[in-house]
């Protein structure tokens, strides 16, 4: 692929978080950008404000003429798009250059110093911390984020092209298109078993990814993972380790032990040990890149987080409302740890929308165990995303496995009513589906009620 002769880029699935970041990138480069998505969202609205042409019906006749010249049009699609998609098949049969999002990212990053973040959990937060640290320390960086950064209100940080920061996505083995200079692996818990079949194949894909690092590159690995690299961990003897942790006014204050020194007095405002681990690996990569500690400490203290990653919607003495993207049992455990650390005496209600039939089937017992730890649980129906239903796999099945006397399965239309009836002082909305679209309505209802 060569971007030299590309004037137009058409995205199939343009509203996806990773796809929309690429779309923003090409808009900033002065190319004409358009695309299809099945649903109108805040993301598609924001793209349309940038003069991106978007339609919401899979119909070749709705594609603007601008994108029908195969000589100067690149077509990008996400693997979540079904193979029988009419527009995708049209572009393929008409001889257009049609590439997965990951292949385009691979091409963009190939000519830069690339830092890639891999792992079944923690990619988006780690990538956004890393991008923010580099940008705040005046590095000429482009960072493609898998979420909306609170600092930039965008999923793209664009401040030059010397360095790129990307999420290395294991879904569909997409990360094997990358060739990073530095890479980290945050976690390798089983996930996407609809793609991999079993956990050993997932591990093998991470091993294959580790071999994609450029000669003289560096791999950073969470301590305990079965891949060799520069290790990092919390309060242990890893190569990079967080030490002397204190919580002061709701923020972590800590030191970082490096292979060569102890760097003191970092401040980080995101709750949860998982987020502290994400901050540590971003610091380790930037230290190895050569950024001095005083700059890094100032930059980290100014980091605000990613929308839908332990995002406070309401934070008062009487009521706390937090929204989080967690959609795997380990991620729910991390949210639970964080909320118990911050609010040890308060009653906590967790509202969970399972994401994918296959993931629910593969981890139903683990989901039940994770959710049972909250004081009260509300379940919504499974969000199918790209999948068709699986017989016997539904939220009622999961509900029956949850060991909690205060649990219920409701329709989304009933959600606000049931939340208002709860006596919980901390309310969590959790999940990767369209539960995120409900957050603003819940916040408004709770704000009026209080």
C-alpha positions in Angstrom: 0.0 0.0 0.0 1.2 3.5 -0.8 -0.6 6.6 0.6 1.2 8.9 -1.9 -1.5 8.6 -4.6 -4.4 8.4 -2.2 -6.7 11.5 -2.3 -9.9 9.9 -0.8 -10.4 7.4 2.0 -13.7 5.6 2.5 -14.3 3.8 5.8 -16.8 0.9 6.2 -17.6 1.1 9.9 -16.4 4.7 10.3 -18.1 5.1 13.7 -15.9 2.6 15.4 -13.5 4.1 17.9 -10.3 3.0 16.1 -11.7 3.7 12.7 -12.8 7.2 13.6 -9.3 8.0 14.9 -7.9 7.0 11.5 -10.6 9.1 9.8 -9.6 12.1 11.9 -6.0 11.5 10.9 -6.7 11.6 7.2 -8.9 14.7 7.5 -6.0 16.4 9.2 -3.8 15.3 6.3 -6.1 17.1 3.9 -7.7 14.0 2.3 -11.4 13.7 1.5 -12.9 11.3 3.9 -16.3 9.5 4.0 -17.9 6.3 5.0 -20.7 4.1 6.2 -21.9 3.1 9.7 -25.0 1.4 10.8 -25.8 3.8 13.7 -25.6 7.5 14.2 -23.6 8.3 17.3 -21.8 11.2 19.0 -18.7 10.0 17.2 -20.3 10.1 13.7 -21.8 13.5 14.6 -18.3 14.8 15.5 -16.9 13.5 12.2 -19.7 15.1 10.2 -18.7 18.4 11.8 -15.3 17.9 10.2 -17.1 17.6 6.8 -16.8 13.8 6.7 -19.5 12.3 4.5 -21.4 9.5 6.3 -24.5 7.5 5.6 -26.2 4.9 7.7 -27.6 2.4 5.2 -25.6 -0.4 3.5 -26.3 0.8 0.0 -23.8 1.3 -2.8 -26.1 4.0 -4.4 -25.5 6.2 -1.3 -21.7 6.3 -1.8 -20.6 9.7 -3.0 -19.1 9.9 -6.5 -15.9 11.2 -4.9 -15.1 7.7 -3.6 -15.9 5.8 -6.8 -12.5 6.3 -8.5 -10.3 3.3 -7.6 -7.2 5.1 -8.8 -7.1 7.5 -5.9 -9.4 6.0 -3.3 -8.4 3.8 -0.4 -11.1 1.7 1.3 -10.7 0.8 4.9 -12.8 -1.7 6.9 -13.0 -3.1 10.3 -13.1 -6.9 10.9 -16.4 -6.4 12.7 -18.0 -5.8 9.3 -19.7 -9.0 8.1 -18.4 -10.6 4.9 -21.8 -10.3 3.2 -21.7 -6.5 3.5 -22.9 -5.0 0.2 -20.5 -2.1 0.1 -17.5 -4.1 1.1 -18.2 -6.7 -1.6 -18.7 -3.9 -4.2 -15.3 -2.3 -3.5 -13.6 -5.7 -3.5 -15.2 -6.8 -6.8 -14.5 -3.5 -8.5 -10.8 -3.7 -7.8 -10.3 -1.0 -5.2 -7.5 -1.2 -2.7 -9.4 -2.5 0.3 -7.5 -2.8 3.6 -8.2 -3.6 7.2 -7.7 -0.8 9.7 -4.7 -2.6 11.2 -2.9 -2.8 7.9 -3.3 1.0 7.4 -2.0 1.7 10.9 0.9 -0.6 10.1 1.7 1.5 7.0 1.4 4.8 8.8 3.6 3.8 11.6 6.3 2.0 9.6 8.2 5.2 8.8 8.1 6.5 12.3 9.4 5.6 15.8 6.4 3.4 16.9 5.4 2.6 20.4 2.7 -0.1 20.5 0.5 -1.2 23.5 -0.8 -4.8 23.5 -2.8 -6.8 26.0 -6.3 -8.1 26.6 -6.9 -5.3 29.1 -5.5 -1.9 29.7 -4.6 -0.9 26.1 -6.7 2.2 25.8 -5.8 3.7 29.1 -2.1 2.9 28.7 -2.1 4.3 25.1 -3.7 7.5 26.2 -1.3 8.0 29.1 1.6 7.3 26.8 0.4 9.6 24.1 -0.3 12.4 26.7 3.1 12.0 28.3 4.9 12.3 25.0 2.7 15.2 23.8 3.0 17.1 27.1 6.8 16.6 26.9 6.9 18.3 23.4 7.6 15.1 21.4 6.3 15.3 17.9 3.8 12.5 18.3 0.7 11.1 16.6 -1.3 8.8 19.0 -4.3 6.7 17.8 -6.4 6.0 20.8 -9.1 3.4 21.4 -11.2 5.8 23.5 -11.9 9.5 23.9 -9.2 11.2 25.9 -10.5 13.6 28.6 -7.4 15.8 28.0 -8.0 16.3 24.3 -11.7 15.3 23.9 -10.6 13.2 21.0 -9.3 9.7 20.1 -6.4 11.3 18.1 -3.4 13.3 19.4 -1.8 14.9 16.4 1.4 16.9 17.2 3.9 15.8 14.5 5.0 12.5 12.9 8.3 11.6 14.5 6.7 9.2 16.9 3.4 7.2 16.7 1.6 5.6 19.5 -0.9 2.8 18.7 -3.0 0.1 20.3 -1.9 -3.3 19.2 -5.2 -5.1 19.0 -5.2 -8.9 19.4 -8.7 -9.2 18.0 -8.5 -11.0 14.6 -4.6 -11.0 15.1 -4.7 -7.5 13.8 -1.5 -6.5 15.8 0.6 -8.7 13.6 0.6 -6.0 10.9 2.6 -3.7 13.2 6.4 -3.5 13.4 7.0 -1.3 16.5 10.3 0.0 18.0 9.0 -0.3 21.5 6.0 -2.5 22.6 4.4 -3.5 25.8 2.1 -6.4 26.8 -0.1 -5.5 29.7 -2.1 -8.8 30.1 -2.8 -12.1 28.3 -6.0 -13.3 30.0 -8.1 -15.5 27.7 -10.5 -13.4 25.5 -11.7 -13.5 21.9 -12.0 -17.3 22.0 -14.5 -17.0 19.1 -11.4 -16.1 17.1 -8.7 -18.2 18.8 -10.5 -21.3 19.9 -8.4 -21.7 23.1 -6.2 -19.7 25.3 -2.9 -21.3 24.0 -3.6 -19.9 20.6 -4.1 -16.5 22.1 -0.7 -16.8 23.9 0.9 -17.9 20.7 -0.4 -14.7 18.9 1.2 -12.5 21.6 4.5 -14.5 21.1 4.2 -13.8 17.4 3.6 -10.1 18.1 6.7 -10.0 20.3 8.8 -11.1 17.3 7.5 -8.2 15.2 9.5 -5.7 17.2 12.2 -4.0 15.1 15.9 -4.9 15.5 17.3 -3.2 18.6 13.7 -2.5 19.8 12.4 -3.1 23.3 9.6 -5.2 24.7 8.1 -4.4 28.1 6.1 -7.2 29.8 3.9 -7.2 32.9 5.7 -9.4 35.5 4.4 -12.9 35.5 3.5 -13.2 31.8 5.2 -16.1 29.9 7.1 -13.8 27.5 10.6 -12.4 28.1 11.2 -8.7 28.2 11.8 -5.7 30.4 9.4 -6.4 33.4 7.2 -4.0 35.3 5.0 -4.5 38.4 3.7 -3.0 41.5 5.7 -3.2 44.8 7.9 -6.0 43.5 11.4 -6.5 42.1 10.6 -6.0 38.5 12.9 -3.9 36.3 10.4 -1.1 36.6 8.3 -1.0 39.8 5.9 1.3 41.7 7.1 1.8 45.3 6.1 3.7 48.4 2.4 4.1 47.3 0.2 6.6 49.2 -3.3 7.9 48.6 -3.5 11.7 49.1 -6.7 13.5 48.4 -8.0 10.7 46.1 -4.8 10.5 44.1 -1.9 8.0 44.1 1.5 9.4 45.1 4.4 7.1 44.5 8.0 6.4 43.4 9.2 4.5 40.4 12.2 2.1 40.7 14.0 1.9 37.4 17.0 -0.4 36.5 19.3 2.6 37.3 17.6 4.9 39.8 14.6 5.6 42.1 12.4 8.4 40.6 10.5 10.0 43.4 7.1 11.8 43.8 4.8 11.0 40.9 1.1 11.9 41.2 -1.6 10.0 39.4 -5.3 10.7 39.8 -7.0 7.6 38.3 -8.2 5.1 40.9 -7.4 1.4 40.9 -4.2 -0.6 41.0 -4.8 -1.6 37.3 -4.6 2.0 36.3 -1.5 2.5 38.4 0.0 -0.4 36.5 -1.0 1.3 33.2 0.7 4.5 34.3 3.9 2.6 35.2 4.3 1.0 31.8 3.8 4.3 30.1 6.4 5.9 32.3 8.8 3.0 31.7 8.5 3.4 27.9 9.0 7.1 28.1 12.0 6.8 30.4 13.6 4.4 28.0 12.8 6.8 25.2 14.9 9.4 27.1 12.4 11.9 28.6 13.7 13.4 31.9 11.8 12.6 35.1 10.7 16.2 36.0 8.9 16.6 32.7 7.3 13.2 33.1 6.1 13.9 36.6 4.4 17.1 35.6 2.8 15.5 32.5 1.5 12.5 34.5 -0.1 14.8 37.1 -2.0 16.6 34.4 -3.5 13.3 32.9 -7.3 13.3 33.2 -8.2 9.8 31.9 -10.3 8.3 29.1 -14.1 8.6 28.8 -15.8 5.4 30.0 -12.7 4.3 31.9 -13.7 4.8 35.6 -15.2 8.1 34.5 -16.9 10.0 37.3 -20.3 11.3 36.2 -21.4 12.4 39.6 -19.1 12.8 42.6 -20.7 14.2 45.7 -20.7 13.3 49.4 -24.1 11.6 49.1 -23.9 10.0 45.6 -21.2 8.8 43.3 -21.9 7.7 39.7 -19.1 6.1 37.7 -19.2 4.7 34.2 -16.7 2.1 32.9 -16.1 0.1 29.7 -15.2 -3.1 31.5 -16.5 -6.1 29.5 -14.3 -9.0 30.8 -14.3 -10.6 34.3 -10.8 -9.4 35.1 -11.8 -5.8 34.1 -14.8 -6.0 36.3 -12.6 -7.2 39.2 -10.3 -4.2 38.6 -13.3 -1.8 38.8 -14.4 -3.5 42.0 -10.9 -3.2 43.5 -10.8 0.5 42.6 -14.3 1.4 43.9 -13.7 -0.5 47.2 -10.4 1.2 47.7 -12.0 4.7 47.2 -15.4 4.0 48.9 -14.8 1.2 51.5 -18.0 1.9 53.5 -20.5 2.7 50.8 -23.1 0.4 49.2 -22.3 -0.2 45.6 -24.8 -1.0 42.8 -23.3 -2.4 39.5 -25.3 -2.2 36.3 -23.8 -4.6 33.8 -24.6 -5.1 30.1 -22.8 -8.2 28.8 -21.0 -7.8 25.5 -21.1 -10.7 23.0 -22.8 -14.0 23.3 -19.6 -15.8 22.8 -17.7 -14.0 25.6 -20.7 -14.5 27.9 -20.6 -18.3 27.1 -16.9 -18.6 27.5 -16.6 -16.7 30.9 -20.1 -17.0 32.4 -18.8 -18.4 35.7 -16.1 -15.8 36.0 -18.6 -13.1 35.2 -20.9 -14.4 37.9 -18.1 -14.5 40.5 -17.0 -10.9 39.6 -20.5 -9.5 39.8 -21.3 -11.3 43.0 -18.8 -9.1 44.8 -21.0 -6.0 44.5 -23.7 -5.2 47.0 -26.4 -5.0 44.3 -26.5 -6.1 40.6 -28.7 -5.1 37.7 -28.3 -7.0 34.5 -29.3 -5.9 31.0 -29.7 -8.2 28.0 -26.5 -9.2 26.1 -25.3 -6.7 23.5 -24.7 -8.8 20.4 -22.4 -6.4 18.4 -21.2 -8.5 15.5 -22.8 -11.8 16.7 -25.9 -13.9 16.2 -27.5 -15.4 19.3 -26.3 -18.7 20.8 -29.0 -21.0 22.1 -29.2 -21.0 25.9 -26.8 -18.1 26.3 -28.6 -15.1 27.7 -28.5 -12.7 30.7 -31.0 -14.8 32.7 -28.5 -17.7 32.5 -25.8 -15.4 33.9 -28.2 -13.9 36.5 -29.0 -17.3 38.0 -25.3 -17.9 38.6 -24.7 -14.7 40.5 -24.4 -15.3 44.2 -26.2 -12.2 45.4 -29.6 -11.7 47.1 -30.0 -8.3 45.5 -30.0 -8.9 41.8 -32.4 -8.4 38.9 -32.6 -8.6 35.1 -34.4 -5.7 33.5 -35.0 -4.0 30.1 -33.0 -1.0 29.3 -36.2 1.2 29.2 -36.7 0.4 32.9 -33.1 1.2 34.0 -33.4 4.7 35.3 -36.5 3.8 37.4 -34.7 0.8 39.1 -31.5 2.9 39.7 -33.5 5.6 41.4 -35.2 3.0 43.6 -31.9 1.7 44.9 -30.4 2.8 48.2 -26.8 2.5 46.9 -24.5 5.4 47.4 -22.2 4.4 44.6 -23.6 3.5 41.1 -21.6 1.8 38.4 -22.5 1.3 34.8 -20.3 -1.3 33.2 -20.1 -2.7 29.7 -18.8 -2.2 26.1 -22.2 -2.1 24.3 -24.7 0.7 24.0 -25.0 1.1 27.7 -22.7 4.1 27.2 -25.5 5.8 25.4 -27.6 5.6 28.6 -25.1 7.3 30.8 -26.1 10.9 30.0 -29.8 10.1 30.7 -28.9 8.4 34.0 -26.7 11.3 35.1 -29.5 13.8 34.3 -32.1 11.7 36.2 -29.9 11.3 39.2 -28.9 15.0 39.2 -32.6 16.0 39.2 -33.4 13.5 41.9 -30.6 14.7 44.2 
